[in-house]
Amino acid sequence: MFQNVRFRLLLFYLLVMEGILILFGGSIYFSFTRQESKQLDNKLMALAEVVAPTFSKIQYQDTSSLQQLHNEDLFDPETQTIEWFDHNKNLLWHQGNLQVSAQPEPGLFTLGSQKHSSGIRSVTFSVAVNASRNMQASSRGYVRISQSLEELEASQNQLRLILSLSAIAAFSLAAVGGYFLTDTAVKPIEEAFEKQQQFTADASHELRGPLTAIKASIDIMRRHPERFQEKDVRKVGAIANATAQMTRLVEDLLFLARTEKKTIKSNPEYIPISLNDLLQKLIDLLEPLAGEKNITLNYQAFDEVSVMGNPDQLTRLFSNLLYNALNYTSEKGLVLIRLIQHNRLVKVAVEDTGVGIAPEDVSHVFDRFWRADKSRHNSGGTGLGLSIAQAIAHSHQGKITVKSKLGIGTCFEVSLPILENK
């Protein structure tokens, strides 16, 4: 039980840690990418301010002004390209080795940027052309400055690699630390639970002696009723009934304490059992009780299945469920027992047409001493029947679930691993 708690706690811790790492790493990556892109755009804008005045000379094939760009380290012909276009977007001149195939985006006194599929960042802007004999004063040209994104993409890839490796290392350390933290957190609870179990077992064991002495004394007194007045005989009977109920309660508590410590792997008492035969014997035993209340017992076995387990405990498990179903099913009702094999499990469903359980109470049905309503306190049980059934199912590496609708009925389903033939 606590191993499952450890796993769920560790899983929750790791999911939270993973979310934090993804959020932190994503924030760093997108901040870096945004900042680098902004710096690149600023660089292109700064170059644009220098290149704009050269258009009037470029249109007359005068490239002497371009030498200034190289001298001031403003232009890198290996990673950048400057292109001059006339008002019809015809290329007049270009400088640089970077090839850009797309047409410039036109715009009147506007500055636009576009991201090409080839990994190039471009800024295109319009410039006014000096009036001449062949041109109107209002005609315009275009200048496009392009920058290769290879260096930026390489930086982004390197950052992704660093963040990924860092996240893996941090997650691994968190997993190791989380394992020890969850173990430290759960261990005191586990120890307290074990002490509670031990106390229950010890108290139950110690109570058996006095109860046995009381029962023996009452048995002797009841053999000689002539020694007592009639009202005293009734009192002795009441004491006997109370003693019997206390004995059952002590035995149930002791059984729970012992069963919860055993599993199939550790219990040598487990043997191969035909579940079909076990259920059939139980149904034959309970037929008279069902007949007294005019309740129909319907047993449907679709497979012949064997399991590994303790026959007495499994008998107690299913008898608790069947007695429960008969006890809370009204006359002329139906109790259906179905046995089916599903993959490597055998599922036994005990379904009744009884009073049902309210949705808010379903999660409490396996709690010790819990009953759904006051009317069930008069059922004569100890309130441990379903707790015992669940403990037996768990000790056999199985589970028990419940579905119920108020006023319609309840269905308990027990799943156990089947005994595979080797």
C-alpha positions in Angstrom: 0.0 0.0 0.0 2.7 2.5 1.0 4.8 1.5 -2.1 1.9 2.8 -4.2 1.8 6.0 -2.1 5.5 6.5 -2.6 5.2 6.1 -6.4 2.3 8.5 -6.7 4.0 11.1 -4.5 7.2 10.8 -6.5 5.4 11.0 -9.8 3.5 14.1 -8.7 6.8 15.7 -7.6 8.5 14.9 -10.9 5.6 16.2 -12.9 5.8 19.5 -11.1 9.5 19.6 -11.5 9.2 18.9 -15.2 6.7 21.7 -15.6 9.0 24.1 -13.8 12.0 23.1 -16.0 10.0 23.4 -19.2 8.6 26.8 -18.1 12.0 28.1 -17.0 13.9 26.7 -20.1 11.2 28.0 -22.5 11.3 31.5 -20.9 15.1 31.6 -21.3 15.0 30.3 -24.9 12.2 32.7 -26.1 13.8 35.7 -24.3 17.1 34.9 -25.9 15.6 34.4 -29.4 13.6 37.6 -29.1 16.6 39.6 -27.9 18.8 38.3 -30.7 16.2 39.0 -33.4 15.7 42.5 -32.0 19.5 43.1 -32.1 19.6 41.8 -35.7 16.8 44.2 -36.8 18.6 47.1 -35.1 21.8 46.2 -36.9 20.0 46.1 -40.2 18.3 49.5 -39.4 21.6 51.0 -38.6 23.1 49.8 -41.8 20.0 51.1 -43.7 20.6 54.6 -42.4 24.1 54.5 -43.8 23.1 52.9 -47.1 20.1 55.2 -47.9 22.2 58.2 -49.1 24.2 56.1 -51.6 21.1 55.4 -53.8 21.6 58.7 -55.8 25.1 57.6 -56.8 24.3 53.9 -57.4 21.7 54.8 -60.0 24.6 56.3 -62.1 26.9 53.3 -61.5 29.0 55.2 -59.0 30.1 52.7 -56.3 32.9 54.7 -54.7 30.7 55.4 -51.6 30.5 51.7 -50.8 34.1 51.6 -49.7 33.2 53.4 -46.6 31.0 50.5 -45.5 33.9 48.1 -45.6 36.3 50.6 -43.9 33.9 51.1 -40.9 33.1 47.3 -40.6 29.5 48.1 -41.1 29.1 45.5 -43.9 30.1 41.8 -44.2 29.8 40.6 -47.8 29.9 37.0 -46.6 26.8 37.1 -44.5 25.0 40.3 -45.9 23.8 41.6 -49.2 22.7 45.2 -50.2 20.5 45.5 -53.3 19.4 48.7 -55.0 16.2 48.6 -57.1 14.6 51.3 -59.3 11.0 52.3 -59.1 9.9 49.3 -61.2 11.8 47.0 -58.8 14.5 46.2 -61.4 17.9 45.4 -59.8 20.3 48.2 -60.3 23.3 47.0 -58.2 24.0 44.5 -55.5 26.9 44.2 -53.1 27.6 40.9 -51.2 27.7 37.2 -51.8 24.3 36.3 -50.2 21.7 35.3 -52.8 18.1 36.6 -52.3 15.6 35.4 -54.8 12.5 37.1 -53.6 11.2 40.4 -55.0 11.4 43.4 -52.7 8.1 44.3 -50.9 7.2 47.8 -52.2 6.2 50.5 -49.8 6.0 54.3 -49.9 8.2 55.8 -47.1 7.7 52.6 -45.1 10.0 50.1 -43.6 9.1 46.4 -43.7 10.8 43.2 -42.8 10.2 39.7 -44.0 11.5 36.2 -43.1 12.4 34.2 -46.1 12.4 30.4 -46.2 16.1 30.3 -47.0 17.0 31.6 -43.5 17.5 35.3 -44.4 16.3 38.3 -42.7 15.6 41.3 -45.0 14.7 44.9 -44.5 13.3 46.8 -47.5 12.7 50.5 -47.6 12.0 53.2 -50.2 14.1 56.2 -51.0 13.3 59.3 -53.0 15.1 59.7 -56.3 16.6 63.1 -57.3 14.8 64.6 -60.2 16.4 64.5 -63.6 15.5 64.8 -67.2 14.3 61.2 -67.5 12.7 60.9 -64.0 10.0 62.7 -62.2 10.7 64.2 -58.8 8.1 61.9 -57.2 9.6 58.7 -58.5 11.2 56.4 -55.9 13.6 53.5 -55.6 14.1 50.7 -53.1 17.0 49.4 -51.1 17.0 45.9 -49.5 19.5 44.8 -46.9 19.6 41.1 -46.1 21.3 39.3 -43.4 22.0 35.5 -43.2 20.4 33.9 -40.1 23.0 31.1 -40.0 24.8 32.5 -37.1 21.6 33.3 -35.2 20.3 29.8 -35.8 23.5 28.3 -34.7 23.3 30.2 -31.5 19.7 29.1 -31.0 20.6 25.5 -31.6 23.5 25.7 -29.1 21.2 27.2 -26.5 18.6 24.5 -27.1 21.3 21.8 -26.6 22.6 23.5 -23.4 19.0 23.9 -22.0 18.1 20.3 -22.9 21.2 18.8 -21.3 20.8 21.1 -18.3 17.1 20.0 -18.0 18.0 16.3 -18.2 20.7 16.7 -15.5 18.4 18.7 -13.3 15.5 16.3 -13.8 17.8 13.3 -12.9 19.0 15.0 -9.8 15.4 15.9 -8.9 14.4 12.2 -9.4 17.1 11.0 -7.1 16.4 13.6 -4.5 12.6 13.1 -4.9 13.0 9.4 -4.2 14.8 10.0 -0.9 12.4 12.9 0.0 9.3 10.8 -0.6 10.8 7.9 1.3 11.6 10.2 4.2 8.1 11.7 4.1 6.2 8.4 3.9 8.4 6.4 6.3 7.0 8.0 9.6 3.4 7.4 8.3 4.3 3.8 7.5 5.8 3.2 10.9 2.8 4.7 12.6 0.5 2.5 10.6 2.5 -0.6 11.4 2.4 0.4 15.1 -1.4 0.8 14.9 -1.6 -2.6 13.2 0.6 -4.2 15.9 -1.5 -2.6 18.6 -4.7 -3.9 17.1 -3.3 -7.4 16.9 -1.9 -7.3 20.4 -5.1 -5.8 21.9 -7.2 -8.3 20.1 -5.0 -11.2 21.2 -5.1 -10.0 24.8 -8.9 -9.6 24.8 -9.4 -13.2 23.7 -8.4 -14.5 27.1 -10.9 -12.6 29.2 -13.7 -13.1 26.7 -13.0 -16.9 26.7 -13.3 -16.9 30.5 -16.5 -14.9 30.4 -18.0 -17.2 27.7 -17.0 -20.3 29.7 -18.6 -18.9 32.9 -21.8 -18.0 31.1 -22.0 -21.5 29.5 -21.7 -23.1 33.0 -24.4 -20.7 34.4 -26.8 -21.5 31.5 -26.5 -25.2 32.2 -28.1 -24.7 35.6 -31.1 -22.3 34.9 -32.8 -23.6 38.0 -30.4 -21.7 40.2 -31.5 -18.4 38.9 -34.7 -16.4 38.7 -36.4 -15.9 35.3 -35.3 -12.3 35.0 -31.7 -13.3 35.8 -31.8 -16.0 33.1 -32.7 -13.3 30.5 -29.8 -11.2 31.8 -27.4 -14.1 31.4 -28.7 -14.5 27.8 -28.0 -10.8 27.1 -24.5 -11.1 28.5 -23.9 -14.2 26.3 -25.0 -12.4 23.2 -22.8 -9.4 24.0 -19.9 -11.7 24.6 -20.4 -13.5 21.3 -20.5 -10.1 19.5 -17.3 -8.9 21.2 -15.6 -12.2 20.4 -16.5 -11.8 16.7 -15.2 -8.2 16.7 -11.9 -9.2 18.3 -11.5 -12.1 15.9 -12.2 -9.8 12.9 -9.7 -7.2 14.1 -7.1 -9.9 14.7 -7.8 -11.3 11.3 -7.4 -7.9 9.6 -4.1 -7.2 11.3 -2.7 -10.6 10.2 -4.1 -10.5 6.7 -2.8 -7.1 5.8 0.8 -8.3 6.4 0.5 -11.3 4.1 0.8 -11.6 0.3 0.9 -14.4 -2.2 4.7 -14.3 -2.4 5.2 -14.5 1.4 2.3 -16.8 2.5 3.0 -20.5 2.1 -0.6 -21.4 2.9 -1.7 -20.4 -0.6 -2.6 -23.3 -2.8 -4.4 -23.7 -6.2 -8.1 -23.3 -5.9 -11.0 -23.8 -8.3 -12.9 -20.6 -8.0 -15.9 -22.1 -9.7 -16.2 -24.9 -7.0 -15.7 -22.5 -4.2 -18.4 -20.2 -5.4 -20.8 -23.0 -6.1 -20.4 -24.4 -2.5 -21.1 -21.0 -1.1 -24.2 -20.5 -3.2 -25.5 -24.0 -2.1 -24.9 -23.0 1.5 -26.8 -19.7 1.1 -29.7 -21.0 -0.9 -31.8 -21.7 2.3 -31.2 -18.1 3.6 -32.1 -16.7 0.2 -35.2 -18.8 0.1 -36.4 -17.5 3.5 -36.5 -14.0 2.0 -37.7 -15.2 -1.4 -34.5 -13.8 -3.1 -33.3 -15.4 -6.3 -29.6 -16.4 -6.3 -28.4 -16.5 -9.9 -24.9 -17.9 -10.6 -23.3 -17.4 -14.0 -19.8 -18.9 -14.7 -18.5 -18.4 -18.2 -15.1 -19.9 -17.6 -13.4 -22.6 -15.5 -10.8 -20.6 -13.5 -8.3 -21.5 -10.8 -6.4 -19.0 -8.6 -3.6 -19.3 -6.1 -4.8 -18.4 -2.6 -6.0 -19.4 0.8 -9.4 -21.2 0.5 -10.6 -20.2 3.9 -9.9 -16.5 3.3 -11.4 -16.5 -0.2 -14.5 -18.2 1.2 -14.7 -15.5 3.8 -14.3 -12.8 1.1 -17.1 -14.0 -1.1 -19.3 -15.0 1.8 -19.0 -11.5 3.2 -20.1 -10.0 -0.1 -23.0 -12.5 -0.5 -24.3 -12.1 3.1 -24.1 -8.3 2.5 -26.1 -8.6 -0.7 -28.8 -10.9 0.9 -29.0 -8.7 4.0 -29.8 -5.5 2.1 -31.9 -7.0 -0.7 -35.6 -6.9 -0.1 -38.0 -9.8 -0.7 -38.4 -11.1 -4.2 -35.1 -9.4 -5.1 -32.2 -10.8 -7.1 -28.6 -11.5 -6.3 -26.5 -12.2 -9.4 -23.0 -13.7 -9.2 -21.0 -13.6 -12.4 -17.6 -15.2 -13.0 -15.6 -14.2 -16.2 -12.0 -14.3 -17.3 -10.5 -11.1 -18.6 -6.9 -11.3 -19.9 -4.9 -12.7 -16.9 -7.5 -11.8 -14.3 -10.7 -13.5 -13.1 -13.5 -11.1 -12.2 -16.3 -12.1 -9.8 -19.2 -9.7 -9.6 -21.8 -9.8 -6.9 -24.7 -7.7 -7.9 -27.9 -7.1 -6.0 -31.2 -5.2 -6.4 -31.0 -3.9 -2.8 -31.3 -0.4 -1.3 -28.1 0.8 -2.9 -25.6 3.4 -1.6 -25.6 7.1 -2.0 -22.8 8.5 -4.4 -21.1 10.4 -1.5 -20.9 7.3 0.6 -19.5 4.9 -2.0 -15.9 5.9 -1.2 -16.3 5.0 2.5 -17.8 1.4 2.1 -14.4 -0.2 2.9 -13.7 1.9 5.9 -13.7 0.0 9.2 -16.9 0.3 11.3 -18.5 2.5 8.7 -22.1 2.0 7.6 -24.1 4.0 5.0 -27.1 4.8 7.3 -28.4 4.1 10.8 -30.6 1.3 9.6 -27.6 -0.8 8.8 -26.4 -0.6 12.4 -29.0 -3.2 13.3 -27.7 -5.7 10.8 -25.9 -7.7 13.5 -22.4 -7.4 11.9 -19.3 -5.8 13.3 -18.9 -3.3 10.5 -15.7 -5.0 9.4 -17.0 -7.3 6.7 -16.1 -5.2 3.7 -12.8 -4.1 5.2 -11.9 -7.8 5.6 -13.0 -8.5 2.1 -10.8 -5.8 0.7 -7.8 -6.9 2.9 -8.2 -10.5 1.6 -8.4 -9.3 -2.0 -5.2 -7.1 -1.6 -3.3 -10.0 0.1 -4.1 -12.1 -3.0 -2.7 -9.3 -5.3 -6.2 -8.5 -6.4 -8.6 -5.6 -5.8 -12.2 -5.0 -5.1 -14.4 -2.2 -6.5 -17.9 -1.1 -6.0 -20.6 0.6 -8.1 -24.0 1.5 -6.6 -27.1 3.5 -7.3 -29.4 4.5 -4.5 -32.7 2.6 -4.7 -31.5 0.4 -7.6 -28.7 -1.8 -6.2 -25.0 -2.4 -5.7 -22.3 -4.4 -7.5 -19.1 -5.5 -5.9 -16.4 -6.7 -8.3 -13.4 -8.8 -7.2 -10.4 -9.1 -9.5 -7.8 -11.8 -8.9 -4.8 -13.0 -10.9 -5.6 -16.4 -12.5 -3.4 -19.5 -12.0 -1.7 -20.0 -15.3 -0.9 -23.6 -16.4 2.9 -24.1 -16.9 
